[in-house]
Amino acid sequence: MAAVTITEVEDPASGRSFEEKIAFHAIEFPAAHGSAVMKFLSATTLTLKDMGYGHLKRMKKAETAGRLLALVAPDASVLDAVIAALPPMEELVTSQVLVHKFAPSTKDEFARGNADWPMVFHPNAEVATTVLDDADEAQMQSMVARLLDIGTPATVANGCGQQSCFVVNPASGLVVASAADWTPSTVANPLMQHAAMQALEVVSTQDLAKSVADSYLCTNYDVYMAVEPCVMCSMALVHSRVRRVIYVTKNPRSGALGSCHFLHTQRSLNHRYRVFHATITAP
């Protein structure tokens, strides 16, 4: 019988310090233009979240009464483009502001960071780092073996799509949903060729059929996949509030949980899950 070794997937660059700051180009202007400037920045630049700084608010009061200060971007070329495109505005001033590069993980960090620049704090963003106990590890090994027994071969020929995936309630040890249970729609949807999306839709359909939902989608559930999921599937797992993701085969082409990205370690997300890689060793 093949041996299954479970290893947590962590970002080698995760040793980040909250004290690290980044210089943002900013614009200062009369408060009367606040709404117009906010709409303009939203329409012409990436959101701070899309830039990777979702923990920062875009605007705050300037030190001078009756004026506001808005973050534009760390890149000077973006500031130049914004200034060139902004409608004429009196008393517009550019500056650089030092802000915290990474999201706060504690209330104390939030209080200190918020004193420098208004921030957003998600107290549930940190993932517990408790060591797996023997029962947890044994359940994972058993479920991985079951995944490979009933599923398609774990290859990356189709990225993370068209592979085995099921959702498990670790408290009961039962599979609550599987990609194999998914019923294709009459309307072709290429996004639904990914097994994680199929399994999550099965969970969603089950929830809709309940008269009273006992939890939100995959809260406290574990997801097992034959192949490391792509960014789309990994974000769908975030929004579904899964507890842990366990996969077998790494996905060097589009894997978002260890191969190409470490999406699960992004501290700006309002939910994070732990990720484990299952290595199969022949007997």
N, C-alpha and C positions, 0 to 999 in steps of 0.2 A: 504494500500500500504506500502511495506517495506521501511524503511528509510535507506539511504546510507550515511555513514560517511567517509570522505576522510582524511587520515592521511599520512603525508610525512614519508618515511622510512629513518632514518638516523643511521649511525654507532655510537653506544654509546661510542666507543673509538676514535671518530674522532677529539677529542681535541688534535691534534698533533701540536707540535711546530717545525717550520723549523730549529730552533737552535739545536734540538736534533741530536746527531751524533752517529755513530756506528763505531767500530774498524774493519777494513778490513785487512786481511792478504794480503801482496803484495810481488812481486818479482821485484828486480832491476837488470838490465843486460845491456850489450853493445847495443847501438842502431842498430848495424848491424844485430842483431837477432830479431828485432821488428816484421817483417812479420811472421817469423817462430813461434815465441812465441804466436802471436795473433791467428794463425791457430791452434796451439796446444791447447790453452785454449778453443777455439770454439769447438774443437772436443772432448775434454775430460771433460769439466765442463759445468754446466748450464750457459746460458747467464745471464748477470746482470738483464735483464728484467724478466727472468724466476725466478730469485731469489727474485724479488720484488724491484729491484733497477734500473729500466729502465731509471731513470733520470741521472744516472752516466755514463760517458764514461769509457771504460776499461783501457785506457793507457794515460800517459802523459810523458813529458820530466822530467827527474830527475834533482835534483839540480846540480849534477855533469855533466859537458858538455860531450856529446857523449854517454849518458846513458838514458834509459827509465825505467819507473816505471809502473807496471801493477797490477791492482786489481785481486785477485784470488777469495777469499770468506771470509765471517766472521768466518767460521768454520776452526779450525786449522787442523782437520783431512783431509779436502780437500786440504789444502796447502801441507801437508805431502805426499798425494797421487800424487799431481802434481810434486813435487820435485823428487819423486822416479821415475816417468815416463818420466820426461824431458830428452831429449838427453843431453849428457855431454856439459856443457857450462862454459866457463871461467868467473870468476868474477861475479858469480851469488850471489846475496845478498837477504835475506828475511827481511821483516820489517812489521810493522803495521802502517796503515794510518787511521786517523780519517776523515770520510766523512759524509756529511749530509744524514740522514736516510730517509728523505721524500723529495719529489719533490718540487721545488719552485712553488709558485702560483702567484708571481708578478715578474716584471722585476727587482725590487730592490733585492728581495731574490735571483733571478738568478745571478745577478751581484756579490753579496756577496759570494754565494756558488761557483760560477765559479772561483773565486779567490783562493779558497781552492783546488778544484778539478774540472776538466772539466765536465760540465753538459749539459743535453739536456733540453730545455725549450719549452713547448707547451702552448702558451698563451691562447688557447681556452680550456684548460683542466679543468678550474674551472667552476662549474655550478652556474648559478645565483640562489640566494636564496630569490628571491622576494616572498612575501606572495601571495597566490592565491586570486584573486578577486572573487566577487560573480558570475560573468559570467563564469569564469573558473571552479569553483566548481560545478555550476549548470550543465555545459556541461559534466563534469566527472560523476556526479550522473546519468544523463540521459543515457550516453553511457554504464555505468555499468549495469543499469537496462535492456538496450537493449541487452547487451552481454548475460546476464543470461536468457532473454526471448527466444532468438533464438538459444542458444547454448546447449551443453551437460551439465549435472550437474557438478558442480565444485567439483571434488573429486581429491585426490592425489593417487588414485589406480595405475595410470600409470606414477607417477612422474609428470612432466609438460607436458608430451606428450598426444596426442589425446584429447586435450581440446580446448575450444573456444578461438579464438584470432582474433582481427581485428585491422587494421591500420586506423587512423582517421586524416584528415586534420583539425586541430582545428580552422583554419581561416574561413573555410566554414561550419564546422560541419558535413562534409560528410565522410562516410566510403569509403576509396579508395581501400582497399583490405581486404580480409578475408580468414582465413584458409578454410572456406567452399567453396571458389572459386578455390582452388587448384586442379589441375588435376594430379593424380598419374602417375608416369612414368612406362613404361613397365619393367624397371629394378628396382628390389626391393632395397630400400635404407633405412635402419633402422633409419638413422638420420632424414629422412623426416617424421617420425611418430610423430614428435613434432610440435604442432600447430604453434608456432612462426616461425619455419623454413618454414612451408607451406605458411604462410601469407607473409613472406619476399620474397619467391620465386615468389609469385603472383606480388608483387611490382616490382621485377627485370624484370619479363616478360613484364609488362606494360612499363617499361622504355625502354626496347629493341625495343618495337614496335613504340616508338616515333621517329619521324625524327630528332627532336632536344630535348634533355633532358632539362627540366626546372629546375631540381635540382638533387642532388645525392641521389638516393634511398629514404630513409625516413627522409631526412633533414626537420626539423620543424614539423614532424608528431608525433602523440601520438600513443602508442600501448596499447591496452586493452587485458588482459588475464584473463581467469577464474582461473588459478592456477599460482602461482609464478614460473618463469622460472628457469631452471637449469643453470649451468655454460656455457654449450655449447650455449644455446639459448640466454643467457644474453650477451655473447661475440659477437654473431651474431648481436644482437641489437646495440652493440657498433659500430661494423663495418658498420652498416647500417645508423648510424648517427641519431637515433631517438631522439626526444626532451624529451619525458617523457614516463614512463611505469607505467601503473595502473593495479594492479592485485587484485583478490578477496580472494582466498584461499591460506593461507600460505603452504609452501611445506617443512616440517621438514626433509624430507629424502634427498633432493637434491637442495633445493631452494638457489639461489645465490644472491638474492636481499633482504636479511633480516633474513632468517631462518638459513642457514648454513654459508653463506658468505655475505659480503656487497661489492660486486664487483663494484657497481656503485660509490663507494666512493674512489676507488683506484686512487690516484693522479698521478700515473705513466702512466695512460692511456691517449692517445692523443685525446680522446673524452669521455665525461661523460654525462649522462642523469639523470634527477630527477626521483625518484621512489615514488609511492603512493600506500598505501594499502586501499582498499575499504571494510569497515565493513558493513555487512547487518544486520539490526535490524528488527525483525518481528513487525508488527503493533500491 
